Amino acid sequence: MPRARRQGSEPWTFERIIVHALLILFVLLAIGPVLIVIINSLKTTPAIFGGPFDLPTAKTFSLEGYKRVFTRGNFIVNYRNSLVVTVTTIVLTIVVSTLAAFALVEYRVRITSLIGGLFVLGIMLPIRLGTIPIIQMMMAWKLMDTLVALILVYTAMSIPIAVTLMVTYFRTVPTDLKEAARMDGASELRTFWIVLPLVRPGLAAVAALTMLPVWNDLWFPLILAPSKQNQTVTLGVQQFVGQFMNDYPALLAALTLGAVPLVVLFTLFSRQFISGLSKGYSK
């Protein structure tokens, strides 16, 4: 008697096999270079050139590259600065974008569409086009070479797409829930806090969408916060690479320290990131 097919399973057709093979290939192409850098950062220089694709052995394993990175570089301060800038930017972006998106959805005035269009326009225009006015503004405010300058720029850069995404989520909140809260005497701020748990996937997507470009940016740290005490991880890695070009274990260790946190963070939040974006834009 033939065995019944399990419910929900699909037959492995030729097209499905090709698709999965291509996906596996793309994963290997994306992860492969990162793994090679990490593996070689744990080896001696002769072992790197003798077998760049070999795993470290008891004879070739070495942490001297990481020791030189932390003794000659400034990575502890760099990590602290990147963490402060990234976390503060995420918090400010979430607070401002959720309040703005709630207001755009709830209060239909004559200029609501115009304001929403300006946020969409902010997504299309790269903030680097305004580098010179930003420098002039930060000089006038005496914020050059400070982390505050980076936080303000990154928050302004992240708000347009965050507001656009959160508007799609707030539009899915049932109107009856908000009206019931208002009839019970809830203020607008209280109503906002009542509906906020319903848009948590959007908050996660905004956090992930903000975190990646902020942590990985080199342009504005190089211009607005170049001093040693204010350097971020990306700028610290770039300058370390330029100074120790021939020290390959230290060079690869620095690249690993700069890339691995971003990979780990994206891996942890990738499900919320993809789910939030897909659900938000599909609504």
C-alpha positions, 0 to 999 in steps of 0.5 A, a space after each residue: 500500500 503506498 505511503 501517504 504523502 505528509 501534509 504540507 510537503 512538496 515533491 522535489 522537482 528539478 526546478 526546486 532542486 536548482 533553486 535550492 542549489 543556487 541558494 546554497 551557492 549564494 550562502 557559500 559565496 557570502 559566508 566563505 570570505 568571512 570564514 576565510 578571514 576568521 580562520 587565517 586570523 588565528 594562524 601565523 604568517 607562514 601558515 597563512 601563505 602556506 595554506 590559506 584554506 587550511 584550518 589552524 592546527 596545534 602548530 599553526 594556531 596563534 593569537 598574536 595577531 589579536 594581541 597586537 591589535 589590542 596593544 597597538 590599536 584602540 579597539 576597546 575605545 572604538 567598540 565603546 564609541 560604536 556601541 554608544 552611537 548605535 544604541 542611542 541612534 536606535 532609541 532616538 529613531 524608534 521614539 521619533 519615528 513611532 510618534 511621527 507615524 502615529 500622528 500621521 495616521 491619526 490626525 488627518 489634516 491638509 498637509 498630512 500627505 505633504 509631510 508623508 511625501 517629504 519622508 518618502 523623499 528623504 529616503 530617496 535623497 542620500 544624506 551624503 549630498 548634504 555633507 558640507 551643510 552638515 559640517 557647517 551646522 556642526 561647526 556652528 553648534 560646536 559639535 565637531 569631533 564629538 559622538 553627538 554629531 554622529 548621533 544627530 546625523 544618523 538619527 536624521 538619516 534613519 527617520 524617513 524610512 523608519 516613519 514610512 515603515 511604521 505608518 504601514 503598521 499603525 494603519 493596521 491597528 483596529 480603529 475600534 481599539 483606539 476609539 474604545 480607549 478614547 471613550 474610556 478617557 485615555 489621553 492621546 499618549 495613553 492611546 499611543 501606549 495601548 496600540 504600541 505592542 501591536 506594532 512590535 514587529 515594526 519596531 524590531 525592523 526599524 531597530 535592525 534597519 537602523 543598526 546595520 548602516 550606522 555600525 558599518 558607516 565610515 564616511 561620517 566618522 571620518 569627517 565628524 569624529 576623526 580623533 582617536 578618542 571618538 573613532 568608531 570601529 569601522 574607522 579604527 579598522 580602516 586606520 589600523 589596516 593602513 598602518 599595519 599593512 604587512 602584519 597579516 595576522 594583525 590585519 586579518 584580526 582587525 578585519 575580523 573584529 570589525 566584521 564579526 559583531 555586525 554579522 552576529 547582530 544581523 544573524 540574531 535579528 535577521 528574522 525580525 528584520 525580514 519579517 518586519 520589512 515583509 509584513 510592513 511593506 505588504 500592508 
